[in-house]
Amino acid sequence: MEALAATPRPVFARAPPPALMAPVVFRRPSSRCAPLRASAAAAEPAGEEKAGDGGAAAPKKVLKKKPVYSMKKGQIVRVDKEKYLNSINYLSVGHPPFYKGLDYIYQDRGEVLDIRMFETGEYALIAWVGIPTPPAWLPTYMLIKVSYHLPLYSAA
């Protein structure tokens, strides 16, 4: 046992394995395979000539149109009670009939925090002023814009 421990052994073999010594052969892709990248010349139509500034034409930028929203951020709104009670948003919550816990969304002011277009339409993120509840995403068709100069309640 001492004789085996006394003889030093190299960590790596001195000669590389035969697989590493084999020559590397680069093959052209067969005509059946689709090319991974299309060259710039192939992307251009045959009838057009390149620009005279060296041949490389600048790619055209495609600008996305900004969506036109029906409201602005910071707009003060209320929820239309008729539209909300007949919507899928109310039916998905499963409140009992004549539930009074949501009356603040019809009576109090809500502020639009964000507006986005989803697959189902335009939605606004609404936070109610002075009500300690989390904001809610509601469709904009059921929101009523509140004028800043008109009071929300009448002082009698």
BELMO-V68064 format. One record per residue. N is the residue number from 0. RES is the residue in three letters. SS is DSSP state (2 for helix, 1 for strand, 0 for the rest). D_CENTER is the distance of its C-alpha to the mean C-alpha in Angstrom with 2 decimals. Layout:
# BELMO-V68064
N;RES;SS;D_CENTER
N;RES;SS;D_CENTER
This chain:
# BELMO-V68064
0;MET;0;66.83
1;GLU;2;67.60
2;ALA;2;68.09
3;LEU;2;64.55
4;ALA;2;63.04
5;ALA;2;65.23
6;THR;0;64.21
7;PRO;0;61.08
8;ARG;0;58.45
9;PRO;0;55.79
10;VAL;0;52.20
11;PHE;0;51.22
12;ALA;0;53.49
13;ARG;0;55.32
14;ALA;0;54.78
15;PRO;0;51.26
16;PRO;0;50.62
17;PRO;2;51.49
18;ALA;2;47.88
19;LEU;2;47.02
20;MET;2;50.08
21;ALA;0;49.24
22;PRO;0;48.45
23;VAL;0;44.87
24;VAL;0;44.63
25;PHE;0;41.82
26;ARG;0;41.46
27;ARG;0;40.01
28;PRO;0;37.41
29;SER;0;39.08
30;SER;0;38.65
31;ARG;0;37.03
32;CYS;0;33.90
33;ALA;0;31.19
34;PRO;0;30.75
35;LEU;0;27.77
36;ARG;0;27.54
37;ALA;0;28.88
38;SER;0;31.08
39;ALA;2;30.67
40;ALA;2;33.90
41;ALA;2;32.84
42;ALA;2;29.69
43;GLU;0;31.85
44;PRO;0;33.93
45;ALA;0;37.61
46;GLY;0;39.03
47;GLU;0;37.29
48;GLU;0;38.70
49;LYS;0;36.89
50;ALA;0;37.13
51;GLY;0;40.24
52;ASP;0;38.54
53;GLY;0;38.68
54;GLY;0;36.86
55;ALA;0;33.22
56;ALA;0;31.28
57;ALA;0;28.13
58;PRO;0;24.96
59;LYS;0;23.80
60;LYS;0;20.58
61;VAL;0;18.45
62;LEU;0;17.25
63;LYS;0;14.53
64;LYS;0;16.06
65;LYS;0;14.86
66;PRO;0;14.76
67;VAL;0;17.93
68;TYR;0;17.67
69;SER;0;20.78
70;MET;0;20.77
71;LYS;0;20.31
72;LYS;0;19.21
73;GLY;0;22.44
74;GLN;0;23.91
75;ILE;1;26.27
76;VAL;1;26.03
77;ARG;1;27.69
78;VAL;1;26.86
79;ASP;0;29.11
80;LYS;2;30.97
81;GLU;2;31.88
82;LYS;2;28.42
83;TYR;2;26.94
84;LEU;2;29.77
85;ASN;0;29.33
86;SER;0;25.56
87;ILE;2;23.81
88;ASN;2;22.32
89;TYR;2;25.92
90;LEU;2;27.17
91;SER;2;24.58
92;VAL;2;25.80
93;GLY;0;29.34
94;HIS;0;31.40
95;PRO;0;35.12
96;PRO;0;36.65
97;PHE;0;37.48
98;TYR;0;35.19
99;LYS;0;35.68
100;GLY;0;33.10
101;LEU;0;30.46
102;ASP;0;32.85
103;TYR;2;31.35
104;ILE;2;28.30
105;TYR;2;30.81
106;GLN;2;33.18
107;ASP;0;31.45
108;ARG;0;29.15
109;GLY;1;25.40
110;GLU;1;23.27
111;VAL;1;19.91
112;LEU;1;17.64
113;ASP;1;14.35
114;ILE;1;13.58
115;ARG;1;10.57
116;MET;1;10.82
117;PHE;1;10.06
118;GLU;0;11.94
119;THR;0;14.94
120;GLY;1;15.21
121;GLU;1;14.91
122;TYR;1;14.71
123;ALA;1;15.95
124;LEU;1;15.99
125;ILE;1;19.77
126;ALA;1;21.98
127;TRP;1;25.69
128;VAL;0;28.15
129;GLY;0;30.63
130;ILE;0;29.45
131;PRO;0;28.39
132;THR;0;25.60
133;PRO;0;21.90
134;PRO;0;19.66
135;ALA;1;18.58
136;TRP;1;16.04
137;LEU;1;18.43
138;PRO;1;18.48
139;THR;2;19.90
140;TYR;2;22.77
141;MET;2;24.47
142;LEU;1;24.46
143;ILE;1;27.58
144;LYS;1;27.61
145;VAL;0;30.31
146;SER;0;32.49
147;TYR;0;33.06
148;HIS;0;36.78
149;LEU;0;37.67
150;PRO;0;38.39
151;LEU;0;36.59
152;TYR;0;39.92
153;SER;0;43.47
154;ALA;0;45.98
155;ALA;0;49.22
